[in-house]
Amino acid sequence: MRFAVSLLSFICVASIIGTVLPQNQTELQYTDQFGTFWYTVFSKFGVSQIYNTWWFLVIMGFLVISTTVCLLRNTPKMIKDIRSFREYIREGSLRAFPHKLNVEVGFDQETTVRMSKSWLKKEGYRFREKVSENGVLLAAKKGSANRLGYVFAHVAIVVICIGGLLDSELPNRLQIWFGSKAPIPATAKYISDVAEETRFSSSNPSFRGNVSISEGGNSSYALLGLGGEQFLQVLPFDIKLNKFIIEYYETNGMPKRFASDVTITDLASKEVENRIIEVNHPFSKDGITLYQSSFHDGGSKLLLTGYPLDGQTTETFELNMEVAGTSKLTTTINGENKEYRVTIDDFKPINVENLNAGNPQPKSFEEQILAVTGSAAGKEREVQNVGPSVAYTLSDDKNQSVKYNNYMLPMLLDDSLVFLAGIQLPGEGMFRYVRMPADDNGTLDEFMAMRAAFENPEMRRKAARAFAEKSRDERFNADMITPLAEQALEIFAKGGFMGIDQYVDGTDVPEAERVPENLREPMKKILRDYLLFSAVELRNLVRIEAGLAPVSLNSREEAEKQARWFDVSLRALSDLSAYPAPVMLQLKTFEHIQASVLQATRSPGKSSVYLGSLFLIIGVFAMFYIRDRRIWMWIKPGDTANSSKIMSAMTSQKRTLDFNREFERFRQDFSDLAKK
């Protein structure tokens, strides 16, 4: 019994760890949360899947065996004790009980016995009478079922643990160890490539796997993850996903319900039935329960617009791709063709973000849903749907890859309508975003034309000359202002604001040829001022070429609006000077295809756990609310003709206040009888 209690305590501690520590996370997530050292320690004990580790299952097995042995050894004794009235007790033994009574009453022995029986029946006692030459013994008891509480509680532990073992990976691991099951090879791409020894039959007694189906697709297999390897579980029916249903709140676009409209066809009887499976509304068939587990993109079709970020051209191109698809992209840099490989990592039709918290970070579509479902009312003012986004990876011919995350629609940040283009360099954990201003039509056309103009020497020259003609800088004449302004535009086009600082500081220039240190800050100020005013003229030239009117500053509101657009555009152009790709892909249109992930579970241990829970309730109730009592009463003739003596004792396993009150009532009743 002590061994069983020790095992149970160990299981409780392990279960607490498994509850507090998120299970089935990636290695990177654990490393980020706990660090390399502690993850190494945790991984040795398999705490990421603590309920299926070998040591946890072994302890569960020992607990079942130990508790079962304890039950087999002690239950017969308890049953025997429950049935026994212990009428073999001797008169002298009653004197050793702390709760005893010894009185003489004025009734003969027969009358006293009859009155005692009546009192015991009234109080709910069952009794057995034993007549001897010394007198009459009444051995009474009630609440003997209290001992059954211990039996039921321990049986509950065994039954629940057996249910846990049945629902764990143990049945499948036994098939792997003794049934020559092999994991799915890395080379397999289709179901037909998976060998028979990799498949668990539909009669598999216990499993828990995921069925991933795209809209319009079907599957009769579940994917099992066992010990870091993947196996196929054959299902006795086919599941077709007709439509993945998502409903949104009208106020902020956050999802409030998601479900799968499926058609299930029994492979044996060919019976067909349509079902809606959603969270908290599973569907069961042939002992297998299907739960709405999660969802992901099922290969949405995307039309991307490519914007050149290098050179004088503004000519865009289009790219048709699917999520998880890969395509080649050829671009021209400095007159040379360079090839890239584009891989679409993810597409999300909605992005619910708290824009007050700064730049958003990409989350999976499932995280978007689960983070907000059911709590829209409290977050309406903080979060909003900012529209679709696409995440892709661009790899060059040297296989150097950079991740990008671009939002399709402009969003209002700091009173400016901007497009966000995210960059995640190798080794970085978060995306850094470039904010590019939207024009009056809500597009990037004007900003991209501005970028191309910075790359055009002729446009820079015209803008510098236009600024010089309007300049009132008395420090320089017009002939000096033009080259300074043109130089500022050229430096900025190549290196942004940092390029101006490096140019004046003389980075990579011999010390003797650098600008004197006391003149550097004034020089930086002049170049920045000339850059600013020349860029204003450059923008007007761009608008005139596009058939638009020059920027109007007739009102204060219009002036503030144009100033914000200009400030954001210069900051974006400065950031783009370090953009790690010559093109940027922007989502133009899409055809959203959703995929649902259903969890297919056969849990034979579920009934066992329910039964064990019932036994545990019965056992706890019996132990705490059923109180055992035993009374022995020796009744023999008294010293006079019409009297008798009562020697009695009361006992209980737990001498609580209730027991003391009951004994006091027993003592008072028979003491009153003695007075009569």
C-alpha positions in Angstrom: 0.0 0.0 0.0 2.8 2.4 0.8 4.4 1.6 -2.6 1.1 2.4 -4.3 0.8 5.7 -2.5 4.3 6.6 -3.5 3.6 5.8 -7.2 0.4 7.8 -7.1 2.2 10.8 -5.6 4.8 10.6 -8.4 2.1 10.4 -11.0 0.3 13.4 -9.5 3.6 15.5 -9.7 4.2 14.4 -13.3 0.6 15.2 -14.2 1.0 18.7 -12.7 4.1 19.2 -14.8 2.3 18.0 -17.9 -0.6 20.4 -17.2 1.5 23.5 -16.5 4.0 22.8 -19.3 2.4 23.0 -22.8 2.5 19.6 -24.5 3.4 18.7 -28.1 5.2 22.0 -28.9 8.1 22.3 -31.2 11.7 22.2 -30.1 12.2 25.8 -31.0 9.3 26.9 -28.8 10.7 25.1 -25.8 14.1 26.5 -26.4 12.8 30.0 -26.7 10.8 29.6 -23.5 13.3 27.8 -21.2 16.6 28.2 -22.8 19.0 25.6 -24.3 20.1 24.2 -20.9 16.7 23.5 -19.4 15.3 22.3 -22.7 18.1 19.7 -22.8 17.2 18.6 -19.2 13.5 18.5 -20.0 14.0 16.6 -23.3 15.8 13.8 -21.4 12.6 13.1 -19.5 10.3 13.6 -22.5 8.2 16.3 -20.8 6.9 17.5 -24.1 4.8 14.3 -24.3 4.9 13.4 -20.6 1.8 11.2 -20.7 3.2 8.9 -23.3 6.8 8.6 -22.0 8.0 5.1 -21.2 8.6 5.9 -17.5 5.2 7.4 -17.0 3.5 4.4 -18.6 5.7 2.0 -16.5 4.8 3.8 -13.3 1.1 3.7 -14.3 1.5 -0.1 -14.9 3.2 -0.6 -11.5 0.5 1.4 -9.8 -2.2 -0.8 -11.4 -0.4 -3.9 -10.3 0.4 -2.7 -6.8 -3.1 -1.4 -6.1 -4.6 -4.6 -7.5 -2.5 -6.7 -5.3 -3.5 -4.5 -2.3 -7.1 -5.0 -3.2 -6.8 -8.8 -3.6 -5.1 -9.1 -0.2 -7.4 -6.8 1.8 -10.9 -6.8 0.2 -11.8 -10.3 1.4 -10.9 -9.3 5.0 -12.9 -6.1 4.6 -15.9 -8.0 3.3 -15.7 -10.5 6.1 -15.4 -7.7 8.6 -18.4 -5.9 7.1 -20.6 -9.1 7.4 -19.4 -9.9 10.9 -21.3 -8.8 14.0 -18.4 -9.7 16.2 -20.7 -11.5 18.6 -17.8 -13.5 20.0 -16.7 -10.5 22.2 -16.5 -11.3 25.9 -18.0 -9.4 28.8 -14.7 -8.5 30.2 -13.4 -7.0 27.0 -16.1 -4.3 27.1 -14.4 -2.7 30.1 -11.4 -1.8 27.9 -13.5 0.4 25.6 -13.3 4.2 26.3 -17.0 4.6 25.5 -18.8 2.2 27.8 -21.9 2.1 30.0 -22.7 -0.1 33.1 -26.2 0.4 34.6 -28.8 -1.6 36.5 -32.4 -1.1 35.5 -35.6 -2.0 37.3 -36.8 -4.4 34.6 -36.3 -8.1 34.3 -33.8 -9.5 31.8 -36.4 -10.4 29.2 -38.1 -6.9 29.3 -34.7 -5.2 29.1 -33.6 -7.3 26.1 -36.9 -6.4 24.4 -36.5 -2.7 25.1 -32.9 -2.7 24.0 -33.8 -4.3 20.7 -36.5 -1.7 20.2 -34.0 1.1 20.8 -31.4 -0.4 18.3 -34.1 -0.8 15.6 -35.2 2.8 16.2 -31.6 4.1 15.7 -31.1 2.0 12.5 -28.9 -0.7 13.9 -28.9 -4.3 12.7 -28.1 -6.7 15.5 -27.6 -10.3 16.3 -28.6 -12.0 19.6 -26.5 -14.5 21.4 -27.8 -16.3 24.5 -25.5 -17.9 27.0 -25.5 -19.0 30.6 -24.0 -15.6 31.6 -26.8 -13.6 29.9 -27.8 -12.2 26.5 -25.4 -10.5 24.1 -26.8 -8.0 21.5 -24.1 -7.3 18.9 -25.3 -4.4 16.7 -23.8 -2.4 13.9 -24.7 0.2 11.3 -22.8 2.0 8.6 -20.7 -1.0 7.6 -20.8 0.1 4.0 -18.2 2.7 5.1 -15.5 0.1 4.5 -16.8 -0.4 1.0 -15.7 3.2 0.4 -12.0 2.2 0.6 -12.7 -0.7 -1.8 -14.4 1.5 -4.3 -11.8 4.2 -4.1 -8.9 1.8 -4.7 -10.8 0.0 -7.5 -11.4 3.5 -9.0 -7.6 4.1 -9.1 -7.1 0.7 -10.9 -9.9 1.2 -13.4 -9.0 4.9 -14.2 -5.3 3.9 -14.7 -6.3 1.0 -17.0 -8.4 3.4 -19.0 -5.5 5.8 -19.2 -3.2 3.1 -20.4 -5.7 2.0 -23.0 -6.0 5.5 -24.3 -2.3 6.2 -24.3 0.2 5.3 -27.1 0.9 1.9 -25.3 -1.4 -0.2 -27.6 0.1 1.3 -30.7 3.7 1.0 -29.3 3.1 -2.7 -28.6 2.1 -3.2 -32.2 5.3 -1.3 -33.3 7.5 -3.4 -31.0 5.8 -6.8 -31.8 4.0 -6.2 -35.1 6.9 -4.9 -37.2 5.3 -1.6 -37.8 7.5 0.9 -39.6 7.2 4.8 -39.9 6.3 6.6 -43.1 9.5 7.1 -45.0 10.6 10.7 -45.8 10.5 9.8 -49.5 6.8 9.1 -49.5 4.7 11.8 -51.2 1.4 10.0 -51.8 -0.7 7.4 -49.9 0.2 4.9 -52.5 3.9 5.3 -51.6 3.1 4.1 -48.0 3.8 0.4 -47.4 1.4 -1.9 -45.6 3.6 -2.2 -42.5 3.2 1.6 -42.0 -0.5 1.3 -41.7 -2.6 0.5 -38.7 -5.7 -1.4 -39.5 -9.2 0.0 -39.0 -9.7 -2.5 -36.1 -6.9 -0.8 -34.2 -8.3 -0.8 -30.6 -6.9 2.7 -29.6 -5.6 5.7 -31.5 -5.6 9.4 -31.8 -4.7 11.0 -35.1 -5.4 13.9 -37.4 -7.3 13.9 -40.7 -6.4 16.9 -42.9 -8.8 17.6 -45.8 -8.9 20.5 -48.2 -12.3 21.8 -49.4 -13.6 19.4 -52.0 -11.1 16.7 -51.0 -11.6 13.5 -49.1 -9.6 11.1 -47.0 -10.0 7.7 -45.3 -6.8 7.9 -43.3 -5.6 9.6 -40.1 -2.0 10.6 -39.4 -0.6 9.2 -36.2 2.4 10.8 -34.5 4.2 8.2 -32.3 7.6 8.9 -30.8 8.5 11.6 -33.4 7.6 9.3 -36.3 4.5 9.3 -38.5 2.2 6.4 -39.2 -1.1 5.9 -41.2 -4.3 4.9 -39.4 -6.9 3.3 -41.8 -10.4 4.5 -41.1 -13.5 2.4 -41.8 -15.2 5.3 -43.6 -14.3 8.1 -46.0 -14.6 11.8 -45.1 -15.2 14.4 -47.7 -15.0 18.1 -46.8 -17.8 19.9 -48.6 -17.1 23.3 -47.1 -15.2 24.8 -44.2 -17.5 27.2 -42.4 -16.3 30.4 -40.7 -18.7 33.0 -39.3 -17.5 36.5 -38.3 -18.7 39.2 -36.0 -20.0 42.1 -38.0 -18.5 44.8 -35.7 -14.8 43.9 -36.1 -14.5 40.9 -38.5 -13.4 38.5 -35.8 -14.5 34.9 -36.2 -17.2 33.6 -33.9 -17.7 30.1 -35.2 -15.9 27.5 -37.4 -17.1 24.1 -38.4 -16.7 21.4 -41.1 -19.5 20.4 -43.5 -18.6 16.8 -44.3 -20.0 13.8 -46.1 -19.1 10.5 -44.5 -19.4 7.3 -46.5 -19.1 3.9 -44.8 -16.7 1.8 -46.8 -18.4 -1.5 -46.0 -22.1 -0.7 -46.2 -21.7 2.4 -48.6 -24.1 4.3 -46.3 -23.7 8.0 -46.8 -24.6 10.7 -44.3 -23.9 14.5 -44.1 -22.8 16.1 -40.8 -21.6 19.4 -39.4 -18.7 18.9 -37.1 -17.7 21.9 -35.0 -16.0 22.7 -31.7 -17.8 20.9 -28.8 -20.1 19.1 -31.3 -18.2 15.9 -32.4 -19.5 13.1 -34.4 -19.1 9.4 -33.6 -19.3 6.3 -35.9 -18.0 2.8 -35.5 -16.5 3.6 -32.1 -14.5 6.5 -33.7 -15.1 10.1 -32.7 -14.3 13.0 -35.0 -13.5 16.3 -33.4 -13.0 19.7 -35.0 -9.4 20.1 -34.0 -7.8 22.9 -36.1 -7.6 24.2 -39.7 -5.1 25.6 -42.2 -4.8 26.7 -45.7 -5.7 24.0 -48.3 -3.8 25.4 -51.2 -5.3 28.8 -51.9 -4.7 30.2 -55.4 -3.0 33.6 -55.2 -2.3 36.3 -57.8 0.7 38.3 -56.8 1.9 41.7 -58.2 5.7 42.1 -58.3 7.0 45.6 -57.7 10.6 46.3 -58.8 12.7 47.9 -56.0 15.8 48.4 -58.0 16.4 50.5 -61.1 14.4 53.2 -62.9 11.5 51.0 -64.0 8.0 51.0 -62.5 6.8 48.2 -64.6 5.1 45.5 -62.5 4.6 41.8 -63.3 2.1 39.2 -62.1 2.8 35.8 -60.6 0.1 33.0 -60.2 0.9 30.7 -57.3 -0.6 28.4 -54.7 0.1 28.2 -51.0 3.0 25.9 -50.3 3.9 26.1 -54.0 7.3 27.1 -55.5 8.1 29.2 -58.6 11.1 30.6 -60.3 11.5 34.4 -60.6 14.0 36.1 -62.9 14.9 39.7 -62.4 17.5 42.1 -63.9 20.0 43.7 -61.6 22.6 46.1 -63.1 22.0 44.6 -66.5 22.4 41.0 -65.3 19.7 38.4 -64.9 19.4 36.9 -61.5 17.1 34.0 -60.6 15.2 33.6 -57.4 13.0 30.8 -56.0 9.7 31.9 -54.5 7.9 29.7 -52.0 4.5 30.7 -50.6 4.7 29.8 -46.9 1.3 31.0 -45.7 -1.8 32.9 -46.6 -4.3 34.4 -44.2 -7.6 35.9 -45.4 -8.0 37.7 -42.0 -5.5 39.2 -39.6 -7.0 40.4 -36.3 -4.4 42.8 -34.8 -4.1 45.3 -32.0 -2.6 48.2 -34.0 -2.0 50.1 -30.8 0.6 47.6 -29.8 3.0 48.5 -32.7 3.8 46.5 -35.8 1.9 43.2 -36.0 3.7 39.8 -36.1 2.5 37.0 -38.2 0.4 34.3 -36.5 -1.1 31.2 -37.9 -4.7 31.4 -39.0 -5.7 29.0 -36.2 -4.0 31.3 -33.7 -5.9 34.2 -35.2 -9.2 32.4 -34.6 -8.5 30.8 -31.2 -7.1 34.1 -29.8 -10.3 35.9 -30.3 -13.2 33.4 -30.6 -15.8 34.1 -27.9 -14.2 37.3 -26.6 -15.0 39.8 -29.3 -17.1 42.0 -27.0 -14.2 42.9 -24.8 -11.7 43.5 -27.5 -13.7 45.4 -30.1 -11.9 48.7 -29.4 -8.4 47.3 -29.3 -8.3 44.9 -32.2 -9.5 45.0 -35.8 -9.3 42.9 -38.9 -6.6 44.4 -41.2 -7.3 42.1 -44.1 -5.4 39.4 -45.9 -1.6 38.8 -45.9 0.8 36.5 -47.7 4.1 35.1 -46.3 6.7 33.9 -48.7 10.4 33.0 -48.8 12.7 34.3 -51.5 15.9 32.2 -52.1 18.7 33.2 -54.4 21.0 31.0 -56.5 23.2 30.5 -53.5 20.3 29.2 -51.5 20.3 32.1 -49.1 16.7 32.7 -48.0 14.8 35.6 -46.5 11.2 35.5 -45.3 8.7 38.2 -46.1 5.2 38.9 -44.8 3.2 41.5 -46.7 -0.3 42.8 -46.0 -2.7 43.2 -49.0 -4.6 46.3 -47.8 -3.3 49.5 -46.3 -3.9 50.2 -42.6 -4.1 53.3 -40.6 -1.0 53.7 -38.4 -0.1 57.1 -36.7 -2.7 58.9 -38.8 -1.2 57.6 -42.1 -2.6 55.0 -44.4 0.3 52.7 -45.1 1.1 49.3 -46.6 3.2 47.0 -44.4 6.0 44.9 -45.9 7.7 42.6 -43.3 11.3 41.2 -43.5 12.7 38.4 -41.4 16.4 37.9 -41.9 18.0 34.5 -41.1 18.6 34.2 -37.3 16.0 36.8 -36.4 12.9 35.8 -34.5 10.6 38.6 -35.5 9.6 40.6 -38.6 10.7 44.2 -39.2 8.3 46.2 -41.2 8.7 48.9 -43.9 5.7 51.3 -43.9 5.0 52.5 -47.5 2.4 55.2 -47.9 -0.8 54.7 -49.9 -1.7 57.3 -52.5 -5.1 59.0 -52.9 -6.4 55.8 -54.8 -5.2 53.5 -51.9 -2.4 52.0 -54.0 1.4 52.0 -54.1 1.6 53.5 -57.5 2.7 57.0 -56.5 5.2 55.7 -54.0 6.8 53.3 -56.4 7.0 56.0 -59.1 8.7 58.1 -56.5 11.2 55.3 -55.8 12.0 54.9 -59.5 12.5 58.7 -59.8 15.2 58.6 -57.1 17.0 56.1 -59.2 16.7 58.3 -62.4 19.7 60.8 -62.7 17.8 63.0 -65.0 14.8 63.3 -62.7 17.1 64.0 -59.8 18.8 66.8 -61.8 15.5 68.4 -62.7 14.3 68.3 -59.1 17.6 69.8 -57.9 17.4 72.6 -60.5 13.7 73.3 -59.6 14.6 73.5 -55.9 17.6 75.8 -56.6 15.4 78.2 -58.6 13.1 78.5 -55.6 15.8 78.5 -52.9 16.4 81.5 -50.7 19.5 80.1 -49.1 21.9 83.1 -48.9 24.8 80.9 -47.9 25.1 79.5 -51.5 24.4 80.9 -54.9 22.1 79.0 -57.3 25.0 77.3 -59.1 26.2 75.7 -55.9 22.8 74.7 -54.6 21.9 72.6 -57.7 24.9 70.2 -57.4 24.5 70.0 -53.6 20.8 69.1 -53.9 21.5 66.6 -56.7 24.3 65.0 -54.6 21.9 64.7 -51.6 19.3 63.0 -53.8 21.9 60.6 -55.2 23.4 59.6 -51.8 19.9 59.1 -50.4 18.9 56.9 -53.4 21.8 54.6 -52.7 21.9 54.5 -48.9 19.0 56.3 -47.3 19.5 58.5 -44.3 22.3 56.3 -43.1 24.1 56.8 -46.4 24.1 60.6 -45.9 25.7 60.1 -42.4 28.3 57.7 -43.7 29.1 60.0 -46.6 29.7 63.0 -44.4 31.6 60.9 -41.7 33.8 59.6 -44.5 33.2 55.9 -43.9 35.7 53.9 -45.9 37.6 57.1 -46.8 41.2 57.9 -45.7 41.3 60.2 -42.7 43.1 63.0 -44.6 40.3 63.1 -47.2 37.4 63.3 -44.7 35.3 66.4 -43.9 36.7 68.1 -40.8 34.9 66.9 -37.7 33.7 70.4 -36.8 31.9 70.7 -40.2 30.3 67.3 -40.3 27.1 68.1 -38.4 26.4 71.3 -40.4 27.1 69.4 -43.6 24.7 66.7 -42.6 22.0 69.3 -41.9 22.5 71.0 -45.2 22.3 67.7 -47.2 19.2 66.7 -45.3 17.5 70.0 -45.8 18.4 70.0 -49.5 17.2 66.4 -49.7 13.9 67.3 -48.2 13.1 70.2 -50.5 14.5 68.6 -53.6 12.4 65.5 -52.9 9.3 67.7 -52.8 10.1 68.9 -56.3 10.8 65.3 -57.3 7.4 64.2 -56.2 5.8 67.0 -58.2 7.7 66.0 -61.3 6.4 62.4 -60.7 2.8 63.5 -60.4 3.0 65.7 -63.5 4.4 62.7 -65.5 1.5 60.6 -64.2 -1.0 63.3 -65.3 -1.7 64.5 -61.8 -1.7 68.0 -60.4 1.3 69.1 -58.2 0.8 68.7 -54.5 -1.6 71.3 -53.2 -0.9 73.0 -49.9 -3.8 75.4 -49.9 -5.3 74.4 -46.5 -3.7 73.4 -43.2 -5.4 70.0 -43.3 -4.1 69.3 -46.8 -0.6 70.5 -45.8 -0.5 68.2 -42.8 -1.7 65.3 -44.9 0.9 65.8 -47.5 3.6 66.3 -44.9 2.7 63.0 -43.3 2.7 61.2 -46.7 6.1 62.7 -47.5 7.6 61.8 -44.1 6.5 58.2 -44.4 7.7 57.9 -48.0 11.2 59.2 -47.2 11.5 56.8 -44.2 10.3 53.9 -46.4 12.7 54.8 -49.2 15.5 54.9 -46.7 14.5 51.5 -45.3 14.2 50.1 -48.9 17.8 51.0 -49.5 18.6 48.0 -47.3 15.8 45.8 -48.6 17.4 42.3 -49.2 15.6 41.7 -52.5 15.2 43.6 -55.8 11.4 42.9 -55.9 8.5 42.9 -53.6 5.5 40.7 -54.0 2.1 42.1 -53.1 -1.1 40.2 -53.0 -3.6 41.3 -55.7 -6.4 38.7 -55.7 -6.9 35.3 -54.2 -9.2 32.3 -54.2 -9.3 31.0 -50.7 -9.3 27.2 -50.2 -9.5 26.1 -46.6 -8.4 22.8 -45.1 -9.9 21.3 -42.0 -8.1 19.2 -39.5 -10.3 16.7 -37.7 -9.0 14.6 -34.9 -10.1 11.0 -35.2 -10.1 9.1 -31.9 -10.9 5.7 -30.7 -10.9 5.7 -26.9 -11.8 2.4 -25.4 -10.5 3.7 -22.1 -13.1 6.4 -22.0 -15.8 4.1 -20.6 -13.3 2.7 -18.1 -12.4 6.2 -16.9 -16.1 7.1 -16.6 -16.7 3.9 -14.6 -13.7 4.6 -12.5 -14.9 8.1 -11.8 -18.3 6.7 -10.7 -16.5 4.3 -8.4 -14.4 7.1 -7.0 -17.5 9.2 -6.3 -19.2 6.2 -4.5 -16.0 5.5 -2.6 -15.5 9.1 -1.4 -19.2 9.4 -0.5 -19.0 6.1 1.5 -15.8 7.1 3.3 -16.9 10.6 4.3 -20.7 10.4 4.7 -21.3 6.9 5.9 -20.2 6.5 9.5 -19.8 3.0 11.0 -21.0 2.3 14.5 -20.9 -0.9 16.7 -22.6 -1.5 20.0 -22.3 -4.5 22.3 -24.8 -5.0 25.1 -24.5 -7.7 27.7 -27.8 -8.1 29.6 -28.0 -10.3 32.6 -30.2 -10.7 35.7 -29.7 -8.1 38.4 -29.2 -8.5 42.1 -33.0 -8.3 42.8 -35.8 -10.3 41.4 -37.2 -7.7 39.0 -33.9 -6.0 37.8 -31.2 -6.6 35.3 -27.8 -5.3 34.5 -26.6 -3.8 31.2 -22.9 -3.7 30.4 -22.4 -2.1 27.0 -19.8 -0.4 24.8 -19.9 1.7 21.6 -17.1 2.1 19.1 -16.3 3.5 15.6 -13.4 3.7 13.3 -13.5 7.5 13.6 -14.5 8.9 17.0 -15.8 12.2 15.7 -18.1 14.8 17.4 -21.1 13.0 15.8 -20.0 9.8 17.4 -19.6 11.4 20.8 -23.0 13.0 20.5 -24.6 9.6 19.6 -22.9 7.9 22.5 -24.1 10.6 24.8 -27.6 10.1 23.6 -27.2 6.3 24.0 -25.8 6.8 27.5 -28.6 9.3 28.5 -31.4 7.0 27.2 -30.2 4.0 29.2 -29.3 6.0 32.2 -32.9 7.3 32.2 -34.1 3.7 32.0 -32.1 2.9 35.1 -33.8 5.7 37.0 -37.2 4.2 36.2 
